[in-house]
């Protein structure tokens, strides 16, 4: 995995500079960002539920790209919307493709999506549902804890030296050329 090779290379460089890196970078290709979106959002049997119950709505079959400095998520909306009477949902069924995007930003050691917008919806009724349910929830749902990821990668390196990342601060996040680039400084102590 590209991230694992990066961590191993960074560990070797750090041993020569006293444990402090300047301008380290993790580059996540589109396929890795796709996995993060699925793990973070579509973790309920491949679905992201906007509403559960008798009347339910969910997104599924996500495809993630990086375009124009944004993370773009295209997915299929399915659901039945209306009023619950007894154990039945009386309302309308919707099925539509949707496109939602957000700008990646840094918050401490976490990358998240901000400036969420609904870019395209095949059905105007689905647009109303997405604006009220999905769009407000995305900034807190899509999170990549870089510090936790680097620590996890270092634990799996099979090295005799135990490495501990004591601090990590993200300096910049950029989506370009179908990659998500995360530049950061961190402190690594080896034992």
Secondary structure, 3 states (H helix, E strand, C coil): CHHHHHHHHHHHHHHCCCCEEEEEEEEEEHHHHHHHHHHHCCCECCEEEEECCCCCEEEEEEEEEEECCEEEEEEEEEEEEEEEECCEEEEEEEEEEEEEEEEEEEECCEEEEEEEEEEEECCHHHHHHHHHHHHHHHHHHCEEEHHHHHHHHHHCCCCCCCEEEEEEEEEEEEEECCEEEEEEEEEEEEC
